[in-house]
Amino acid sequence: MSNKTLEAIFSVKNNKEKTHKVITVLGTRIKIKRDDIEKFKEAYENYKIMHDPSLYIGIPDDITLQLMFNNDCNCRCKFCSANNQTRQTRQMISQDMLYKYLEPLYEKTKTIIPTYGEITHCKEGYEYLKWINEHYPHINFFIETNGIAFNKRWFELAAKSLMVVKFSVNAIDEETFKKTVWEKDRVFTTIKNNIENYIIYLQERGLSSFKPSISSVLNSTNYHIARDFVKMGINWNLQSFGFYFDHRENPLKNTYIKDKSGFDEALMTVLELEKLLKGKVYFYFRIFMPANLSEYEKKVEKISIESLQEKYADIWAIAKNFKDIKELYNERTQIRKKYGKKLLTYFEHVEGACWHKREYKGRMICENPWNHIRLYTDGMMEVCAWRPFKKVYNIKNYIKNDKLDFNLLFNDLHRRKLRKEYMSEKYEGCMKNCVSARPISKEEFDRKYGFEA
């Protein structure tokens, strides 16, 4: 629809004296005081957005459902931002939502991410993922678990569904676990045994390429474990590590960092190992503190590979024989094809299923407003885990005649506005330094993530 056609349907202009605005709606002229015009400007902009064909997508074929499934948890992590919520009345996404309203969407779903509480502690979570894998085997699962209840039945389901599993470990032994995570005895030992047994289980079934990743929150209680944490994972032949610098201890509004020397040492260790193990091991980390990452990266750039090989000789001796990460992705892709799974991009393989990219005018922009649903237990939604919920944005508002209107859901004003903003690389309200919001050209993206199996 041309701009002239739009203006004939709806337009806002000054009168000659510039005391009023003249609004044309379907040929009808309305004269209004300028004080009230902001509301009409907003209405006009919204009208244009809702009638812009470039912002309409129908229902996508590669949907990611990030389900804030339940608030049950069998661990009491000191750093967990959901700790208070998990001690309240039990919450879970309703059975009707899971098995009735969302069910027509599963044919077009590529990935399901159950999160929020501990999914392995929730019997309904196991039953749901088992049901999905039996009825919609093309869907990929990504789970993050503390590993405490990751027992044999979860081994079996994870292997059958080619589940991508990340263990949130946060320690290297009982002592550091109690200091950083939870004081309960032998929890770390249980987690460690479950991880090691799961790795063996995958090896015995020819699925070693689906070995898990491990992650750790880092703060003033455990900055010193960064090196040994990676060494522990390398000894398990793992090739993916995540580090989350504790945002509760050092919120961005602060102008200082608690235990600055410990933070500096931990971040430098992670960046040095990232440089040393490039191509063999993938590191992802999130920094929520008032720290200038580029300053640390410049320091690491000056360090030679030879000196890093010497400094981390014990780690390098094992990791240098690892397969290339892209070869690992190729193996996973070939197995996924055999199992009839929807295929993941290399970007999703290394960054995780919450992050999506699409090309727009030679740039790679965040794709989440196109294909991502984050759903809370009471129906609140967003397009990403790092955007705050709005109570008014609720999936229940899209239920018409006892069915979910998916076309309306994916093409409502909220998503269209975000698409328009993201196409201009405006990411207001998003997490700073988000990997999906980071400006990057198509050429640069292809060099880093353009590998296809």
DRENFIVEX-190325 format. One record per residue (C-alpha): residue number from 0; residue in three letters; x negated, y, z negated. Coordinates in nm, 2 decimals. Last residue first. Example, Ala and Ser with C-alpha at 12.3 -4.5 7.8 and 13.67 -1.06 7.14 Angstrom:
<rs>
R:k:r:u:v:w
R:1:SER:-1.37:-0.11:-0.71;
R:0:ALA:-1.23:-0.45:-0.78;
</rs>
This chain:
<rs>
R:k:r:u:v:w
R:452:ALA:-2.68:-2.92:-0.75;
R:451:GLU:-2.67:-2.54:-0.71;
R:450:PHE:-2.93:-2.30:-0.83;
R:449:GLY:-2.83:-1.94:-0.82;
R:448:TYR:-2.88:-1.86:-1.18;
R:447:LYS:-3.21:-1.67:-1.21;
R:446:ARG:-3.29:-1.59:-0.85;
R:445:ASP:-2.92:-1.57:-0.76;
R:444:PHE:-2.85:-1.32:-1.04;
R:443:GLU:-3.13:-1.10:-0.92;
R:442:GLU:-3.00:-1.10:-0.56;
R:441:LYS:-2.64:-1.04:-0.68;
R:440:SER:-2.75:-0.75:-0.88;
R:439:ILE:-2.74:-0.74:-1.26;
R:438:PRO:-2.58:-0.51:-1.52;
R:437:ARG:-2.54:-0.69:-1.85;
R:436:ALA:-2.17:-0.75:-1.92;
R:435:SER:-2.19:-1.13:-1.89;
R:434:VAL:-2.50:-1.16:-2.12;
R:433:CYS:-2.34:-0.93:-2.37;
R:432:ASN:-2.59:-0.66:-2.47;
R:431:LYS:-2.33:-0.48:-2.69;
R:430:MET:-2.02:-0.68:-2.75;
R:429:CYS:-1.72:-0.54:-2.55;
R:428:GLY:-1.49:-0.26:-2.66;
R:427:GLU:-1.57:-0.05:-2.36;
R:426:TYR:-1.72:-0.26:-2.08;
R:425:LYS:-1.73:-0.03:-1.78;
R:424:GLU:-1.91:-0.19:-1.49;
R:423:SER:-1.68:-0.02:-1.23;
R:422:MET:-1.54:-0.36:-1.14;
R:421:TYR:-1.52:-0.42:-1.51;
R:420:GLU:-1.29:-0.13:-1.56;
R:419:LYS:-1.05:-0.24:-1.28;
R:418:ARG:-1.05:-0.59:-1.41;
R:417:LEU:-0.98:-0.47:-1.76;
R:416:LYS:-0.69:-0.26:-1.64;
R:415:ARG:-0.55:-0.56:-1.45;
R:414:ARG:-0.58:-0.78:-1.76;
R:413:HIS:-0.39:-0.54:-1.98;
R:412:LEU:-0.13:-0.46:-1.72;
R:411:ASP:-0.02:-0.82:-1.67;
R:410:ASN:-0.15:-1.03:-1.39;
R:409:PHE:-0.27:-1.35:-1.56;
R:408:LEU:0.02:-1.36:-1.80;
R:407:LEU:0.28:-1.26:-1.54;
R:406:ASN:0.17:-1.55:-1.31;
R:405:PHE:0.15:-1.78:-1.61;
R:404:ASP:0.52:-1.73:-1.71;
R:403:LEU:0.53:-1.97:-2.00;
R:402:LYS:0.85:-2.17:-2.01;
R:401:ASP:1.15:-2.17:-2.26;
R:400:ASN:1.36:-1.94:-2.04;
R:399:LYS:1.07:-1.69:-2.04;
R:398:ILE:0.76:-1.72:-2.26;
R:397:TYR:0.52:-1.44:-2.18;
R:396:ASN:0.58:-1.25:-2.51;
R:395:LYS:0.48:-1.57:-2.70;
R:394:ILE:0.13:-1.53:-2.56;
R:393:ASN:0.07:-1.23:-2.78;
R:392:TYR:-0.09:-0.90:-2.70;
R:391:VAL:0.10:-0.68:-2.96;
R:390:LYS:-0.11:-0.81:-3.25;
R:389:LYS:-0.43:-0.69:-3.07;
R:388:PHE:-0.73:-0.92:-3.10;
R:387:PRO:-1.08:-0.79:-3.10;
R:386:ARG:-1.31:-0.86:-2.80;
R:385:TRP:-1.61:-1.09:-2.85;
R:384:ALA:-1.44:-1.42:-2.80;
R:383:CYS:-1.31:-1.31:-2.46;
R:382:VAL:-1.00:-1.24:-2.26;
R:381:GLU:-0.77:-1.18:-2.56;
R:380:MET:-0.47:-1.35:-2.71;
R:379:MET:-0.25:-1.36:-3.02;
R:378:GLY:-0.03:-1.67:-3.04;
R:377:ASP:-0.03:-1.74:-3.41;
R:376:THR:-0.32:-1.98:-3.40;
R:375:TYR:-0.53:-1.76:-3.17;
R:374:LEU:-0.58:-1.80:-2.80;
R:373:ARG:-0.88:-1.68:-2.59;
R:372:ILE:-0.78:-1.71:-2.23;
R:371:HIS:-1.04:-1.68:-1.95;
R:370:ASN:-0.99:-1.67:-1.57;
R:369:TRP:-0.98:-1.31:-1.43;
R:368:PRO:-1.03:-1.09:-1.73;
R:367:ASN:-1.34:-1.31:-1.81;
R:366:GLU:-1.52:-1.25:-1.48;
R:365:CYS:-1.80:-1.02:-1.61;
R:364:ILE:-1.97:-0.85:-1.32;
R:363:MET:-2.24:-0.95:-1.07;
R:362:ARG:-2.32:-0.67:-0.83;
R:361:GLY:-2.33:-0.67:-0.45;
R:360:LYS:-1.99:-0.52:-0.41;
R:359:TYR:-1.83:-0.75:-0.67;
R:358:GLU:-1.96:-1.09:-0.74;
R:357:ARG:-1.83:-1.30:-1.03;
R:356:LYS:-1.97:-1.40:-1.37;
R:355:HIS:-1.84:-1.60:-1.66;
R:354:TRP:-1.95:-1.65:-2.02;
R:353:CYS:-1.75:-1.85:-2.28;
R:352:ALA:-1.85:-2.18:-2.11;
R:351:GLY:-2.21:-2.16:-2.22;
R:350:GLU:-2.52:-1.97:-2.11;
R:349:VAL:-2.72:-2.25:-1.97;
R:348:HIS:-2.45:-2.46:-1.80;
R:347:GLU:-2.22:-2.17:-1.74;
R:346:PHE:-2.48:-1.99:-1.54;
R:345:TYR:-2.56:-2.32:-1.36;
R:344:THR:-2.20:-2.33:-1.24;
R:343:LEU:-1.97:-2.59:-1.39;
R:342:LEU:-1.80:-2.86:-1.18;
R:341:LYS:-1.44:-2.98:-1.24;
R:340:LYS:-1.48:-3.33:-1.36;
R:339:GLY:-1.40:-3.64:-1.15;
R:338:TYR:-1.62:-3.87:-1.36;
R:337:LYS:-1.85:-3.94:-1.06;
R:336:LYS:-1.87:-3.57:-0.99;
R:335:ARG:-1.95:-3.50:-1.36;
R:334:ILE:-2.24:-3.75:-1.34;
R:333:GLN:-2.39:-3.56:-1.03;
R:332:THR:-2.35:-3.23:-1.21;
R:331:ARG:-2.52:-3.35:-1.53;
R:330:GLU:-2.81:-3.48:-1.33;
R:329:ASN:-2.84:-3.15:-1.14;
R:328:TYR:-2.82:-2.95:-1.46;
R:327:LEU:-3.11:-3.16:-1.60;
R:326:GLU:-3.31:-3.09:-1.28;
R:325:LYS:-3.24:-2.72:-1.33;
R:324:ILE:-3.37:-2.75:-1.69;
R:323:ASP:-3.69:-2.90:-1.56;
R:322:LYS:-3.76:-3.24:-1.71;
R:321:PHE:-3.96:-3.24:-2.03;
R:320:ASN:-4.33:-3.33:-2.02;
R:319:LYS:-4.45:-2.99:-2.13;
R:318:ALA:-4.21:-3.01:-2.42;
R:317:ILE:-4.41:-3.28:-2.62;
R:316:ALA:-4.76:-3.13:-2.63;
R:315:TRP:-4.61:-2.78:-2.62;
R:314:ILE:-4.45:-2.82:-2.96;
R:313:ASP:-4.77:-2.94:-3.13;
R:312:ALA:-4.98:-2.68:-2.94;
R:311:TYR:-4.77:-2.38:-3.05;
R:310:LYS:-5.06:-2.14:-3.10;
R:309:GLU:-5.28:-2.30:-2.83;
R:308:GLN:-5.01:-2.31:-2.57;
R:307:LEU:-4.92:-1.95:-2.67;
R:306:SER:-5.28:-1.84:-2.62;
R:305:GLU:-5.29:-2.00:-2.27;
R:304:ILE:-4.96:-1.85:-2.17;
R:303:SER:-5.11:-1.50:-2.23;
R:302:ILE:-4.95:-1.25:-2.46;
R:301:LYS:-4.90:-0.91:-2.31;
R:300:GLU:-4.54:-0.99:-2.21;
R:299:VAL:-4.46:-1.08:-2.57;
R:298:LYS:-4.53:-0.72:-2.69;
R:297:LYS:-4.31:-0.58:-2.41;
R:296:GLU:-4.03:-0.82:-2.52;
R:295:TYR:-4.04:-0.69:-2.88;
R:294:GLU:-4.00:-0.33:-2.77;
R:293:SER:-3.73:-0.43:-2.52;
R:292:LEU:-3.52:-0.58:-2.81;
R:291:ASN:-3.47:-0.24:-2.98;
R:290:ALA:-3.33:-0.34:-3.32;
R:289:PRO:-3.03:-0.20:-3.50;
R:288:MET:-2.90:-0.55:-3.57;
R:287:PHE:-2.64:-0.77:-3.39;
R:286:ILE:-2.89:-0.99:-3.20;
R:285:ARG:-2.75:-1.29:-3.02;
R:284:PHE:-2.98:-1.56:-2.90;
R:283:TYR:-3.00:-1.81:-2.61;
R:282:PHE:-3.31:-2.02:-2.55;
R:281:TYR:-3.34:-2.27:-2.27;
R:280:VAL:-3.62:-2.53:-2.27;
R:279:LYS:-3.83:-2.67:-1.98;
R:278:GLY:-3.81:-2.38:-1.73;
R:277:LYS:-3.96:-2.13:-1.97;
R:276:LEU:-4.12:-2.32:-2.26;
R:275:LEU:-4.40:-2.07:-2.34;
R:274:LYS:-4.19:-1.76:-2.27;
R:273:GLU:-3.90:-1.87:-2.48;
R:272:LEU:-4.14:-1.99:-2.75;
R:271:GLU:-4.29:-1.64:-2.77;
R:270:LEU:-3.94:-1.48:-2.77;
R:269:VAL:-3.83:-1.71:-3.06;
R:268:THR:-4.14:-1.65:-3.26;
R:267:MET:-4.13:-1.28:-3.20;
R:266:LEU:-3.77:-1.27:-3.33;
R:265:ALA:-3.86:-1.47:-3.64;
R:264:GLU:-4.17:-1.26:-3.72;
R:263:ASP:-3.99:-0.94:-3.68;
R:262:PHE:-3.69:-1.05:-3.89;
R:261:GLY:-3.92:-1.17:-4.17;
R:260:SER:-4.11:-0.83:-4.16;
R:259:LYS:-3.78:-0.64:-4.16;
R:258:ASP:-3.64:-0.82:-4.47;
R:257:LYS:-3.30:-0.65:-4.45;
R:256:ILE:-3.29:-0.43:-4.14;
R:255:TYR:-3.23:-0.06:-4.16;
R:254:THR:-3.01:0.20:-4.00;
R:253:ASN:-2.69:0.01:-4.07;
R:252:LYS:-2.39:0.06:-3.84;
R:251:LEU:-2.50:-0.25:-3.64;
R:250:PRO:-2.43:-0.48:-3.93;
R:249:ASN:-2.73:-0.65:-4.10;
R:248:GLU:-2.63:-0.91:-4.35;
R:247:ARG:-2.30:-0.98:-4.18;
R:246:HIS:-2.45:-0.97:-3.83;
R:245:ASP:-2.69:-1.26:-3.91;
R:244:PHE:-2.93:-1.31:-3.62;
R:243:TYR:-2.77:-1.58:-3.41;
R:242:PHE:-3.02:-1.83:-3.26;
R:241:GLY:-2.94:-2.09:-3.00;
R:240:PHE:-3.15:-2.38:-2.87;
R:239:SER:-3.13:-2.59:-2.56;
R:238:GLN:-3.37:-2.86:-2.43;
R:237:LEU:-3.34:-3.13:-2.69;
R:236:ASN:-3.60:-3.41:-2.69;
R:235:TRP:-3.53:-3.49:-3.06;
R:234:ASN:-3.89:-3.40:-3.14;
R:233:ILE:-3.82:-3.07:-2.95;
R:232:GLY:-3.52:-3.01:-3.18;
R:231:MET:-3.73:-3.04:-3.50;
R:230:LYS:-4.01:-2.83:-3.34;
R:229:VAL:-3.75:-2.56:-3.26;
R:228:PHE:-3.64:-2.55:-3.62;
R:227:ASP:-4.00:-2.56:-3.73;
R:226:ARG:-4.07:-2.24:-3.54;
R:225:ALA:-3.76:-2.05:-3.66;
R:224:ILE:-3.78:-2.17:-4.02;
R:223:HIS:-3.94:-1.86:-4.18;
R:222:TYR:-3.63:-1.64:-4.10;
R:221:ASN:-3.44:-1.87:-4.35;
R:220:THR:-3.30:-1.67:-4.64;
R:219:SER:-3.35:-1.32:-4.48;
R:218:ASN:-3.13:-1.42:-4.19;
R:217:LEU:-3.12:-1.66:-3.90;
R:216:VAL:-2.80:-1.84:-3.79;
R:215:SER:-2.91:-2.16:-3.63;
R:214:SER:-2.83:-2.36:-3.32;
R:213:ILE:-2.86:-2.70:-3.18;
R:212:SER:-2.80:-2.84:-2.83;
R:211:PRO:-2.66:-3.18:-2.74;
R:210:LYS:-2.78:-3.46:-2.51;
R:209:PHE:-2.57:-3.48:-2.19;
R:208:SER:-2.87:-3.56:-1.97;
R:207:SER:-2.92:-3.87:-2.20;
R:206:LEU:-2.60:-4.02:-2.06;
R:205:GLY:-2.73:-4.36:-1.96;
R:204:ARG:-2.51:-4.54:-2.21;
R:203:GLU:-2.78:-4.64:-2.45;
R:202:GLN:-2.93:-4.29:-2.43;
R:201:LEU:-2.60:-4.13:-2.53;
R:200:TYR:-2.57:-4.35:-2.84;
R:199:ILE:-2.93:-4.28:-2.94;
R:198:ILE:-2.86:-3.90:-2.92;
R:197:TYR:-2.55:-3.95:-3.13;
R:196:ASN:-2.74:-4.15:-3.39;
R:195:GLU:-3.00:-3.86:-3.42;
R:194:ILE:-2.73:-3.60:-3.45;
R:193:ASN:-2.53:-3.80:-3.71;
R:192:ASN:-2.84:-3.86:-3.92;
R:191:LYS:-2.93:-3.49:-3.92;
R:190:ILE:-2.58:-3.39:-4.02;
R:189:THR:-2.56:-3.64:-4.31;
R:188:THR:-2.91:-3.54:-4.43;
R:187:PHE:-2.81:-3.17:-4.42;
R:186:VAL:-2.50:-3.25:-4.63;
R:185:ARG:-2.71:-3.44:-4.89;
R:184:ASP:-2.61:-3.23:-5.19;
R:183:LYS:-2.37:-2.94:-5.18;
R:182:GLU:-2.54:-2.60:-5.20;
R:181:TRP:-2.42:-2.46:-4.87;
R:180:VAL:-2.57:-2.26:-4.58;
R:179:THR:-2.88:-2.06:-4.63;
R:178:LYS:-3.03:-2.18:-4.96;
R:177:LYS:-2.88:-2.52:-4.96;
R:176:PHE:-2.97:-2.59:-4.60;
R:175:THR:-3.33:-2.46:-4.66;
R:174:GLU:-3.38:-2.72:-4.94;
R:173:GLU:-3.20:-3.01:-4.76;
R:172:ASP:-3.42:-2.98:-4.45;
R:171:ILE:-3.47:-2.79:-4.12;
R:170:ALA:-3.17:-2.55:-4.15;
R:169:ASN:-2.90:-2.37:-3.96;
R:168:VAL:-2.75:-2.69:-3.81;
R:167:SER:-2.47:-2.56:-3.58;
R:166:PHE:-2.45:-2.86:-3.35;
R:165:LYS:-2.36:-2.78:-2.99;
R:164:VAL:-2.18:-3.05:-2.79;
R:163:VAL:-2.09:-3.05:-2.42;
R:162:MET:-1.84:-3.33:-2.38;
R:161:LEU:-1.89:-3.58:-2.10;
R:160:SER:-1.53:-3.70:-2.17;
R:159:LYS:-1.62:-4.06:-2.23;
R:158:ALA:-1.94:-3.97:-2.42;
R:157:ALA:-1.78:-3.71:-2.65;
R:156:LEU:-1.48:-3.94:-2.72;
R:155:GLU:-1.71:-4.23:-2.81;
R:154:PHE:-1.95:-4.02:-3.03;
R:153:TRP:-1.64:-3.87:-3.19;
R:152:ARG:-1.51:-4.21:-3.29;
R:151:LYS:-1.86:-4.29:-3.41;
R:150:ASN:-1.89:-3.99:-3.65;
R:149:PHE:-1.92:-3.61:-3.61;
R:148:ALA:-1.77:-3.54:-3.95;
R:147:ILE:-2.07:-3.34:-4.09;
R:146:GLY:-2.19:-3.22:-3.75;
R:145:ASN:-2.14:-2.85:-3.81;
R:144:THR:-1.96:-2.85:-3.47;
R:143:GLU:-1.95:-2.64:-3.16;
R:142:ILE:-1.74:-2.79:-2.88;
R:141:PHE:-1.73:-2.76:-2.50;
R:140:PHE:-1.49:-2.98:-2.32;
R:139:ASN:-1.47:-3.02:-1.94;
R:138:ILE:-1.13:-3.08:-1.77;
R:137:HIS:-1.11:-3.32:-1.47;
R:136:PRO:-0.99:-3.60:-1.70;
R:135:TYR:-0.64:-3.44:-1.73;
R:134:HIS:-0.42:-3.72:-1.87;
R:133:GLU:-0.67:-3.93:-2.07;
R:132:ASN:-0.91:-3.65:-2.14;
R:131:ILE:-0.63:-3.42:-2.25;
R:130:TRP:-0.49:-3.69:-2.49;
R:129:LYS:-0.83:-3.75:-2.64;
R:128:LEU:-0.88:-3.37:-2.68;
R:127:TYR:-0.54:-3.35:-2.86;
R:126:GLU:-0.59:-3.65:-3.08;
R:125:TYR:-0.93:-3.53:-3.20;
R:124:GLY:-0.80:-3.18:-3.27;
R:123:GLU:-0.49:-3.32:-3.45;
R:122:LYS:-0.72:-3.51:-3.68;
R:121:CYS:-0.89:-3.18:-3.78;
R:120:HIS:-1.24:-3.21:-3.94;
R:119:THR:-1.40:-3.26:-3.60;
R:118:ILE:-1.26:-2.93:-3.48;
R:117:GLU:-1.42:-2.73:-3.76;
R:116:GLY:-1.24:-2.40:-3.77;
R:115:TYR:-1.24:-2.12:-3.50;
R:114:THR:-1.31:-2.33:-3.19;
R:113:PRO:-1.17:-2.57:-2.93;
R:112:ILE:-1.32:-2.48:-2.59;
R:111:ILE:-1.13:-2.62:-2.29;
R:110:THR:-1.28:-2.59:-1.95;
R:109:LYS:-1.17:-2.62:-1.58;
R:108:THR:-0.80:-2.56:-1.62;
R:107:LYS:-0.59:-2.55:-1.30;
R:106:GLU:-0.41:-2.88:-1.37;
R:105:TYR:-0.40:-2.79:-1.74;
R:104:LEU:-0.17:-2.49:-1.68;
R:103:PRO:0.15:-2.69:-1.67;
R:102:GLU:0.07:-2.82:-2.02;
R:101:LEU:0.03:-2.48:-2.19;
R:100:TYR:0.39:-2.45:-2.29;
R:99:LYS:0.46:-2.81:-2.38;
R:98:TYR:0.17:-3.01:-2.53;
R:97:LEU:-0.05:-2.74:-2.68;
R:96:MET:0.21:-2.46:-2.74;
R:95:ASP:0.47:-2.71:-2.87;
R:94:GLN:0.21:-2.87:-3.10;
R:93:SER:0.15:-2.53:-3.26;
R:92:ILE:-0.20:-2.38:-3.28;
R:91:MET:-0.32:-2.45:-3.63;
R:90:GLN:-0.33:-2.28:-3.96;
R:89:ARG:-0.37:-2.42:-4.31;
R:88:THR:-0.30:-2.18:-4.59;
R:87:GLN:-0.60:-1.99:-4.70;
R:86:ARG:-0.96:-2.12:-4.76;
R:85:THR:-1.04:-2.11:-4.39;
R:84:GLN:-0.95:-1.74:-4.37;
R:83:ASN:-1.19:-1.64:-4.65;
R:82:ASN:-1.48:-1.82:-4.47;
R:81:ALA:-1.40:-1.69:-4.13;
R:80:SER:-1.71:-1.46:-4.11;
R:79:CYS:-1.94:-1.75:-4.20;
R:78:PHE:-2.27:-1.65:-4.36;
R:77:LYS:-2.23:-1.86:-4.68;
R:76:CYS:-2.13:-2.16:-4.49;
R:75:ARG:-1.86:-2.36:-4.68;
R:74:CYS:-1.83:-2.68:-4.49;
R:73:ASN:-1.54:-2.92:-4.42;
R:72:CYS:-1.34:-2.66:-4.23;
R:71:ASP:-0.97:-2.62:-4.14;
R:70:ASN:-0.88:-2.30:-3.96;
R:69:ASN:-0.74:-2.47:-3.65;
R:68:PHE:-0.75:-2.44:-3.27;
R:67:MET:-0.88:-2.10:-3.19;
R:66:LEU:-0.84:-2.23:-2.83;
R:65:GLN:-1.08:-2.10:-2.57;
R:64:LEU:-0.90:-2.20:-2.25;
R:63:THR:-1.12:-2.15:-1.94;
R:62:ILE:-0.93:-2.14:-1.61;
R:61:ASP:-1.09:-2.23:-1.28;
R:60:ASP:-0.80:-2.25:-1.04;
R:59:PRO:-0.67:-1.90:-1.10;
R:58:ILE:-0.30:-1.81:-1.12;
R:57:GLY:-0.20:-1.52:-0.89;
R:56:ILE:-0.49:-1.29:-0.85;
R:55:TYR:-0.35:-0.93:-0.84;
R:54:LEU:-0.60:-0.65:-0.90;
R:53:SER:-0.68:-0.60:-0.53;
R:52:PRO:-0.31:-0.56:-0.46;
R:51:ASP:-0.29:-0.24:-0.66;
R:50:HIS:0.08:-0.21:-0.76;
R:49:MET:0.03:-0.27:-1.14;
R:48:ILE:-0.27:-0.04:-1.14;
R:47:LYS:-0.08:0.24:-0.95;
R:46:TYR:0.21:0.22:-1.20;
R:45:ASN:-0.03:0.22:-1.50;
R:44:GLU:-0.19:0.54:-1.36;
R:43:TYR:0.15:0.70:-1.32;
R:42:ALA:0.27:0.60:-1.67;
R:41:GLU:-0.05:0.74:-1.81;
R:40:LYS:-0.01:1.06:-1.62;
R:39:PHE:0.35:1.06:-1.74;
R:38:LYS:0.26:1.04:-2.10;
R:37:GLU:0.00:1.30:-2.05;
R:36:ILE:0.26:1.53:-1.89;
R:35:ASP:0.45:1.61:-2.20;
R:34:ASP:0.28:1.94:-2.28;
R:33:ARG:0.30:2.04:-1.92;
R:32:LYS:0.68:2.08:-1.93;
R:31:ILE:0.88:1.87:-1.69;
R:30:LYS:1.05:1.91:-1.36;
R:29:ILE:1.19:1.59:-1.20;
R:28:ARG:1.22:1.54:-0.83;
R:27:THR:1.40:1.23:-0.70;
R:26:GLY:1.26:1.07:-0.38;
R:25:LEU:1.18:0.74:-0.54;
R:24:VAL:1.03:0.91:-0.84;
R:23:THR:0.87:1.25:-0.78;
R:22:ILE:0.74:1.43:-1.08;
R:21:VAL:0.70:1.81:-1.08;
R:20:LYS:0.48:1.94:-1.36;
R:19:HIS:0.55:2.26:-1.53;
R:18:THR:0.39:2.59:-1.60;
R:17:LYS:0.15:2.58:-1.30;
R:16:GLU:0.34:2.88:-1.14;
R:15:LYS:0.35:2.69:-0.81;
R:14:ASN:0.46:2.36:-0.97;
R:13:ASN:0.19:2.11:-1.05;
R:12:LYS:0.20:1.76:-0.90;
R:11:VAL:0.28:1.40:-1.02;
R:10:SER:0.37:1.14:-0.76;
R:9:PHE:0.58:0.82:-0.74;
R:8:ILE:0.74:0.65:-0.44;
R:7:ALA:0.63:0.91:-0.18;
R:6:GLU:0.29:0.93:-0.36;
R:5:LEU:0.25:0.55:-0.33;
R:4:THR:0.32:0.56:0.04;
R:3:LYS:0.06:0.83:0.08;
R:2:ASN:-0.19:0.64:-0.13;
R:1:SER:-0.15:0.34:0.11;
R:0:MET:0.00:0.00:0.00;
</rs>
